[in-house]
Amino acid sequence: DAGVTQSPTHLIKTRGQQVTLRCSPKSGHDTVSWYQQALGQGPQFIFQYYEEEERQRGNFPDRFSGHQFPNYSSELNVNALLLGDSALYLCASSLVPTEAFFGQGTRLTVV
Amino acid sequence: AQSVTQLGSHVSVSEGALVLLRCNYSSSVPPYLFWYVQYPNQGLQLLLKYTTGATLVKGINGFEAEFKKSETSFHLTKPSAHMSDAAEYFCAVSSPGNRDDKIIFGKGTRLHILP
């Protein structure tokens, strides 16, 4: 079992651009959550997908959007990138709420 | 609304000494509580969790934590620190019973192990 895999591991984007991050959940997991971890901070909840729909959303602007595919994999899209969007983006998958597994993250740098 | 407060952004202990990382939570419903560890340039690994039942929970790598409802605390301990324990530790809370299973994290405590 490969666990939760995220791609890419690192990327650099320019202000104003758009970015797509990808997540493959752990085998058998149907729920995917995305978190943003700024440098020196704890992860902050962006949103959660279940059955291809956004089930919960944190306090993030509409520039942050997502998608879940029938195979439970997920994408996080960020439009009109700001310098403040630079962070480690973590994906977590779960089958039950008490057992969330995290990927290694995607380090996004906006310049 | 739920929240987590971790006391001390940096904690230093000598190798072989007791590790104590403090966490207090706020929740209007019975909480699920977690401790995660993050090594440099890595994702998060679950150390231990409290859901219901026994208030003293044991996790991986010799860590344990005790849920104290009266003190709204969930402190993490390890009797004897090892150099490999140096990492960032996050306390977290969620409330799945309320169909709200997002995880709310504290700001983290960086544990330094002194030789």
HADDOCK unambig.tbl for C-alpha pairs under 7 A between the chains (distance, minus, plus):
assign (segid A and resid 41 and name CA) (segid B and resid 107 and name CA) 5.03 0.50 0.50
assign (segid A and resid 41 and name CA) (segid B and resid 108 and name CA) 6.79 0.50 0.50
assign (segid A and resid 42 and name CA) (segid B and resid 105 and name CA) 5.72 0.50 0.50
assign (segid A and resid 42 and name CA) (segid B and resid 106 and name CA) 5.68 0.50 0.50
assign (segid A and resid 42 and name CA) (segid B and resid 107 and name CA) 4.29 0.50 0.50
assign (segid A and resid 42 and name CA) (segid B and resid 108 and name CA) 5.81 0.50 0.50
assign (segid A and resid 43 and name CA) (segid B and resid 105 and name CA) 6.12 0.50 0.50
assign (segid A and resid 44 and name CA) (segid B and resid 104 and name CA) 6.99 0.50 0.50
assign (segid A and resid 44 and name CA) (segid B and resid 105 and name CA) 6.96 0.50 0.50
assign (segid A and resid 45 and name CA) (segid B and resid 102 and name CA) 6.85 0.50 0.50
assign (segid A and resid 45 and name CA) (segid B and resid 103 and name CA) 6.99 0.50 0.50
assign (segid A and resid 97 and name CA) (segid B and resid 96 and name CA) 6.10 0.50 0.50
assign (segid A and resid 97 and name CA) (segid B and resid 101 and name CA) 5.79 0.50 0.50
assign (segid A and resid 102 and name CA) (segid B and resid 43 and name CA) 6.03 0.50 0.50
assign (segid A and resid 102 and name CA) (segid B and resid 44 and name CA) 5.65 0.50 0.50
assign (segid A and resid 102 and name CA) (segid B and resid 45 and name CA) 6.97 0.50 0.50
assign (segid A and resid 103 and name CA) (segid B and resid 43 and name CA) 5.53 0.50 0.50
assign (segid A and resid 104 and name CA) (segid B and resid 42 and name CA) 5.12 0.50 0.50
assign (segid A and resid 104 and name CA) (segid B and resid 43 and name CA) 3.99 0.50 0.50
assign (segid A and resid 105 and name CA) (segid B and resid 43 and name CA) 5.83 0.50 0.50
